[in-house]
């Protein structure tokens, strides 16, 4: 069974540009979450999508946005990039969506490492 | 105040010993608790989940939860060099798959 696939794996952008990251979840997983990981802040929740709807959102500015397609694939976009946006962006998929004892059991992709110059 | 706190380490234990990793959380409404392992340069992987007070064992790993004390721990028995990694404690208080992570404890198992 294929894991979570994220593209691109590495990218370099300059301040002010925008970036789009893509995530394909494990087959059958309908929930996709995005996290930002930095050395100083650790893993921070960005947003979660299920059935093309955003279900949860973290404390990030509106420059960070996302969407989910009917095949459960997801994209996130960061506009007007800032130096502080340099981070590893991790996508995670889950079989469970809400309630029940398995919520929070995430399968992470390898991440997209963004460097903003 | 951080919502999920862990000692950053490094925690060094000899091979074969028991490694004890601890985590405290601030939201009393938290319902689900997880331990993820992250090797250097890799993404996190789930190793344990626990939802009720007490102990939960899975192979060499035991997760312990005390909601009254807002405390979660992970014990690794017979530690191996391959257990050397950063261990992330995560808590779900809001439902869905929104997790709050601690900053992780680096574990080093020495030969």
Interface residues (C-beta under 8 A of the other chain):
Chain A: X31 X33 X35 X42 X43 X44 X45 X48 X50 X55 X56 X58 X90 X92 X94 X96 X97 X98 X99 X101 X102 X103 X104 X105 X106 X107 X108 X109 X110 X111
Chain B: X32 X34 X36 X42 X43 X44 X45 X46 X49 X51 X88 X90 X92 X94 X95 X96 X97 X98 X99 X100 X101 X102 X103 X104
